[in-house]
Amino acid sequence: MLSKQYSHRLPVDYDVSAIRRRAAARGPMWDDTPGLYFKSFSLREAGKNGAPTNVYSSIYLWKDAAAAADFLTSDRFDAVLAAFGRPGVEMWLPLDVQAGPALQGRWIYREDLPFGDTTDMGALRDAERERNQALAQRAETVAAVTALDPAGWKLVRLHITSAFYDAGHAGDGYEVLHLAQPLLGELRK
């Protein structure tokens, strides 16, 4: 598995309704993408739900690195480049992924957690698996992912939920404009 995210910072006065239309038009094209567990078309809107700026972001969980590479070298990614320019792409190695019972995401939260040089990585992975299993038991959870960012030596936690925005939830909240989940059902089995 491979998880990744890229984001486009947009001006504060940007008409985010154009982003909503883009996600509505392009999102369904991803609903049957081979090798993709999920893709979240996500938005942080300036001045709302704790967002200081407008950010349009795509967050993925791929079945393998080859599927992710196929996308980054495809016409689909060329459309991203044409619309927004070349973004920096963050890539992470999933340590644990759990699917919950909810079928449609409303919010995705991203939390970055640095850890120390002496951290017991096996114990950390076990603790994250336990945490994600607990999240996956909640009725509102679509998925819980913990990934390792080996470039920055931190954990990246993603929690996709069908619940409304929760200011108390850890991490930055992104509104899910469309959640393509062609293979997520495999993780529920």
PyMOL commands that set and color helices and strands:
alter all, ss='L'
color gray80, all
select helices_A, chain A and resi 16-30+65-72+75-84+121-136+184-188
alter helices_A, ss='H'
color red, helices_A
select strands_A, chain A and resi 2-10+36-44+54-62+89-99+107-114+141-149+154-161+172-180
alter strands_A, ss='S'
color yellow, strands_A
deselect
rebuild
show_as cartoon
